Amino acid sequence: MGLHPTLHRVTERVRARSAEARRQYLDRISAAAEEGPRRAHLSCGNQAHAYAAMGAQKDDLVGARVPNLGIVTAYNDMLSAHQPFETYPDKIRAAARATGGTAQVAGGVPAMCDGVTQGQVGMELSLFSRDVIALATGVALSHNTFDAAAYLGVCDKIVPGLVIAAATFGHIPGIFIPAGPMTSGLPNDEKSKVRQQFAAGEVGRDKLMEAEMASYHGPGTCTFYGTANSNQMLMEFMGLHLPGASFVNPGTPLREALTVAATERALAITALGNEFKPVGEILDERAFVNGIVGLMATGGSTNLVIHLPAMARAAGVLLDLEDFAELSEATPLMAKVYPNGLADVNHFHAAGGLAYLIGELLEAGMLHPDTQTVAGEGLSLYTQEPKLTDGTLHWGDGPEVSANDKILRPASDPFQPIGGLKQLSGNLGRGVMKVSAVAPERHVIEAPARIFDDQDSVKAAFRSGTFTEDCVVVVRFQGPAANGMPELHGLTPILAVLLDRGLNVALVTDGRMSGASGKVPSAIHVTPEAMHGGLLAHLRDGDLIRVDAVAGKLEVLTEGVVDRPPAQPDLSGNGHGIGREMFEVFRQNVGPATTGAGVVTPAL
């Protein structure tokens, strides 16, 4: 069938809004591409430095016109999701040699774990790490010796940072190579139950630790559908992975074969061959709109509502919250993966996964079929799935029927007719709410405000037993300019306990929640933030707040709030410790959440 009218309308609006910025971007990368392979412009001394450690392949790099692949890796062995990347460079180099090319590790990028820093001071660096990753990738690729790039990254800020850099170097091809999810451990709903029991004082820390270790237990991404796995979905919908690459477990023969195939494909699409496919041409407005649809159809992470605009701006594409909201209203919610359901990503993949989901959405007219991808022309390639037969990798038709309709359902019979995100706006500003896991009876909360300037104060109030009535918990001065916009996921268990006690509770914040945010109605990313003149700074305890995900309203109903002087937060402790000193320039120059909370992305 033809394109859904909402998909067409939103795409045309994005295209019109982005016309001049996109034109300038394409002109820049076209001019860069026309100069030819970058090594041709290096002096003999430049090249000698670049190839000094390449051994037998020096002659290939100097005398032969063979493609050279630059590897940008987020490897470290503290992150389970990135630990498998330790061996990837050797595999990629070997695959490149076998294909008649060369490969070098161009550089490494930092990769911090939100699971480790959650609720800790280090979380205040988390969002800014995305821009550091983009900068580090820029340094790696600045040597100008590469015909294509392979980006090794998976988790929360790593993939968005790599995409920002890939778009900036959009005149060369690039392919994203994932590591896959860890095998299933303790079911996520059981882990969540133990967390709530611990928050309520019903079990001790020994039981909590036992549950956490049974859930996070091996190499690979965490198995819930948070930001890391939302990133992997996004890379397929946007055509930057090979089809079906996202959710294959680490260390398996298929995972190894996909890494080799990605290397071969990256070398095949350089300007030295006949299938030149620079990243900048892939990352157009259709690709980003497809990514948003994928986010809504799967009930993905709210963090991507920040990251996608930042990624898009690097490619000259301007996204707005209204685009997310309208696409959400038209996109069926087809997946139920924790925290939106009981399944994990391994169960989702087994039920049909992305190949089934993309096929259904294409058939419903909810995706642009004519996008360019690293695999070739057209998104229909991503309805296929990789298979190994006698050690040979090939792609075959993906499933046309869900293997488990409790996890994955057709577009014609979804879990709900609209996606999992709502835009909220009103006199408190603009924000978003992920409603896919929130019970319908909690989509509208009107209650007195409880005002806090940090999440630790909320936890202290909970421990002291002062939450005894319906309320809207307001946690302000958590925006990017105030303290780097840390996730407030640590509030989820205690607020969930209040819901279970029968209280009507919502959260309003200029901060972020985790990609694993669940059943608590949460108006997040509120802009303007309290630090930059937002009305949140004028609120007091007892002000009547209405959080309405049905009508899309976020309002304080008490009169005279705007006439009060704003609160003056004590941020003296936010500028030092755990490296925060070095990020002062980021806090001073960061943009608003509505445009991606960017520091290095262009102010288009």
Order of alpha helices (4+ residues) and beta strands (2+ residues): alpha-alpha-alpha-beta-alpha-beta-alpha-alpha-beta-alpha-beta-alpha-alpha-alpha-alpha-alpha-alpha-alpha-alpha-alpha-alpha-beta-beta-beta-beta-beta-beta-beta-alpha-beta-alpha-alpha-beta-beta-beta-beta-alpha
